[in-house]
Amino acid sequence: MKELFGLMKFGTKSALWAAIINTIVAILKTAAYLITGNVAMFAEMMHSFGDAANQFFVFIGSALSKKEPTERFPGGFGRLVNLVLLGAVLIVGVLAYETIVEGIHHISNATHSEDWFWLNMGVLGASALLEMAVLYKAMKEITEHLPKEQIKGFKLIPESYKHVKDAKPASKLVFLEDNVAVGGALLAMGAIVVATYTPFHSATGYASIIIGVALVFVVGRIFMDNAAGALGVADVKMQARMGARILQHPHINDIQDLNVIKEGESLHVELKVEVDPHMTIKEADEIRNYIEEKIKEAVDNVTDVIIEFDDDDDVDTWSQISNGDQK
């Protein structure tokens, strides 16, 4: 138990904050729904409970994935966060289904009501502001590796969307879910205004369906990303960056093979380089140290590096790999 609590400090901070804030928001929305019976509020309530549960599990998973390898699990626990996220999407999937069903039911039984208008708007408005705060923190995590000038002020927003594909699994989930959360709250507010002051009383039902469909999109995106992560997906962009740095050494003639595998939030690197067959052990050790240093310059979340040496075969293998001719 002591080890478990010690690992908690390594969990993704945006996921923890998102879990806490979404729990508070979910309680507020639940109270508002029980008072008003508004279907758009129901959709938002379900959404917030799903987000809170997801993000709490994500925080735990991201922390446990930092556990050191053991005799039973020598490969470490890096992919644990992917497995946790695969389980988390099931929760969102069920809540998305319930949200869509409730929206369809409301469309066929829509009634006009101006009761509790300001309560609904106040709760949803406060929720949107809180979700924006979490979204901002997720944006900061996604862009933390970029130069400060590049993400200064409002530049942070487009840069976070640009680099979300390369984000850590936990940060990506928080980012995607809170985009839907902020958009859903604003959509629900608009639907309540329309349903209250126009003849289109079923607007909140349609808003509920849209929110549910958006949740389905998040489920699909997170499932595909983390299924690939659990299997061990190659980071092609990082392979190209590392390859270019490694070949800067004058005694490395070629790279015969280079694999950068994502394991949760970390990277596992395996490579085979071609060198002069008459090289001494001391020279090989110097090259090994050089390679490890260059890899750590390219990225700071590498768990281990496995390096093999082979004779130079006078074939430019790395150029063929880089151009996509093989591999």
N, C-alpha and C positions, 0 to 999 in steps of 0.2 A: 504493500500500500504506500509506503514511503517513496518507493521508486516511481509509482504512478503519479503521485503529487509532484515529485521532482520533475517529471517529464512535462507537466502542464505548462511550464514557463516557455516551452518550445512550440506550443500550439499557435496556430494562425490567429493573430490578435483581432483582425477584422471579423473573423467568424465568431469569436467570443462576444465582441460588442454587438454583432448582429443578433446573436441568440438572446442576449439580455434585452436589447431594445425591442426585438420582435415579440418577446414574451410580454413585455409591458404593453405594447401596442395591441397584441391579441386580446389581452384582458380588457382593455378599453373598448375594443370593437365588440367583444362579447357582451359587455354591459349595454352598449348602445343597441346591439341587435335584439337583445332580450327586451329592451324598453320599446323599441320602435318597430321591430319585425321587418325592417327594410332588407330586401333580398340582396341589394348591392353591398350592404354592410355585412350580410352573411358571407358573401363571396370573399370580401376582404378579411373577415374573421378567419375563415378557413385557410386563406392564403398565409396570414400571419402565423397561425399555429403551425402550419407546414414548414414555413421558413425557420421558425424558432427551433423546432425539432431537428430539422436538417442541419442548421448551422451549429447547434450544440454538438451533434454527432461528428460534424466535420472538424470542429475544434479538438475533440477528443482524439479523432483519427489522425489528424495532423501532428498532434503531440506524441501519440504512441508510435508513429512512423519514425520518430527520431531515436527510438530505443536501439541500443547497441546490439550487434549480432550475438547469438548464443550458440552453444554446441548443437542444439536441436535445430536452430534456424541460422545457419552460418551466412546465408545471403542477406541477413538483416530484415528490417520491417518496413522498408521504404514504400512498398506497394500497398501497405495496409490502408493508407488514406484513400486509395482508389477503390478498395473493397468497401470501405465505409460509405463512400459516396454512392456506390452502386446500390447499397441498401437504402440510403437516404432518398434516392429518387423514387423508390416505391411509395414512400409516404406522400410525396408531392403528387404522384400519379393518382393515388386514391382520392386525395383532396381535390385535384383538378376534375376528376369524374363527378364528385359530389357537387362541385360548384356549377358545372355545366348542366347537370340534371336539375338543380334548384332553379337555375336561370330559365330553362325550358318550361318548368312548372309555373313559374311566375308569369311568363309571357301569356300562357293560356288562362291565367286567373288574375290578370292585372286589375288593380283598383286605384282610384285617385285618393291621395291623402296629402295634406299639408302639415300633419302633426310631426313634431320633433325634427323639423327641417334643420334648424340651427344646431341642434345636438349632433345630427348626422354630419353636417358640414364641418363643425368644430372638431369632432373626433377624427374625421378623414384628413382634414387640413393639418392637424397636429401629427398624425401618422405620417403624412407625406414629408413633413419637415424632419422628423426623426429618421425616416428611411433615407432621406437625402444625406444626412450626416454619416450614416453607415456606408452609403454608396461612395461618398467622398473618401472615406478611409480605405475602401477597397481600391479605388482609383490610385491612391497614394502607394499602396502595396504593389500594384501592377506596374507602376512606372518608377519604382524606387531605384532601379538600376540605370536610369537615364540621367544625363547631366541636368543640374538644377535649372539652368537657363532654359532648357527645352520644355520644362513642365511648370514654369513660373506662371502664376495667375490662372487665367482661363485656358491656357495652353494645356493644362492638365487633362481637360475633358477629352479633346480629340485624340491626344496621345494615349490615353487609357483605352479607348475603343480600338485604336490602331494596334496596340500591343497585347490585347486581351488573350489572343490565341497562344501567346508564349507565357502566360501567367501560370503561377502555381495552381494546382487543382482546387485547393480550398479557396484561394482568392478569386478564382474564376467563378466558382459557384456563387459566392457572396455577391460578386459583381452582377452576374446575370439575374439572380433572384431579386436583388434590390432594384435593378432596372425595371423589372416587372412590377415590383411592389410600389415604386414611385408612380409609374405609369398607371397602375391599377387604381391607386388612391385618387389620382386626378381624374381618371375616367369615371370612377364611381361618383365623384363629386359632380361632374358634368351631367351624368345620367340622372342623379337626384334632382338637379335643377330642372332638367327637361321634363322629367316625370311629374314634378310638382306644378310647374307653371305652363305646361302645354298639354294638349289632348293625348300626347304620346306617353301614356302611363306605363307602358311595358318597357320603357327605356332602361330601367334598372335590371330587368331580366336579360336584355341583350348585353348590357355591360358585364353581368355575371358570366355569361357564356364567353365573351371575349377574354375576360380575365382567366377563365378556365383553360381556354385554348392557348393563351400565352404560357400558362403553367405547363401545358403539355409540351410546348416547344422547349422550355427549360429542361424538362425531364429528358427529352430526346437528345438534346445537345450534351447534357452532363453524362448521360448514359454512354453515348458513343465515345466521348473523350476518356472516360474512366475505364471503360471496357478495354480500350487500347492501352491505357496505362497499366492496368492489371496484367495484361498479357506481356507488356514490355515493348513499347513503341520506340522506334528510332527517331532521334532528333536530327533531321537532315541538315537544317541550318547550322546547328552547332557543330556537326561533323565538318562542314565546309570551313567554318571559322577556325576550328582546332587544326585541321589539316594544313591550312595556309600558314599558321604560326609555327607548327612543327617543322615544316619544310624549310624554314629560315636557317636551320642549322646546316653549316657547310658539309658535315660528314653524314647527314641523312640523305641518301640518294633517292629514295622513293618511299611511298607508303603503300604497302601491299593490301592492307585492310584496316579500316577504322570504323568502329561501331560506338555510338553514343546512345545509350538506352535510358529512357526515363523510368525511374523507379519512384513513384509518388512525386515528391517535391525535389528529389535528388537525381543525379546522373551517374551512371556506371559506364566507364570508358574501357574499351578493349582495342588495341591496335597492334599491327605488325609492321615494322619498318625494315627497309633494306639498307644495309651498310656494307662497308669493305670487310670481306671475310678475314682479313689479316689484322683486324682491330684488336687491341688488347682489352682485357677485362676492365682495367681502369678507365679506358676511353669509353667503353660501353656504359659503365656506371655514370660517367659524366653526362653522356647523352640521355640516359634514363632520367637523371635529375633535371636536365634541361627540358625534357618533354613534360614532366610533371609540373614544372614551374610555368611553362607556356599554357598548359591546360588550365591551371588555376588562375592565370591572368585572364583567360577567356571567360571563365565562369567560376563562381565561388561555392557552388553546391554539388561538387563532385565527391562522391563517397569513396570510390576506389578507382585505381588505374592499373590495368594489366597490360604490360608491354612485352612483345616478343621481337627478337631480332632474326633476320634472315639474310642470306647472301644476295647481293645485287644481281638481278637477272637481266639487266640492260633493257628492260621493258618498262615504259613509262605508265605504270598501272594507275597511279593516282589521277593522272589527267583523264584517263578513260572513265574512272569512277566519277570524277567531278562532272564530266560531260554526260553522264547517264548512260554510257555504253554498256556498263555492267554493274553488278551489285544489286 
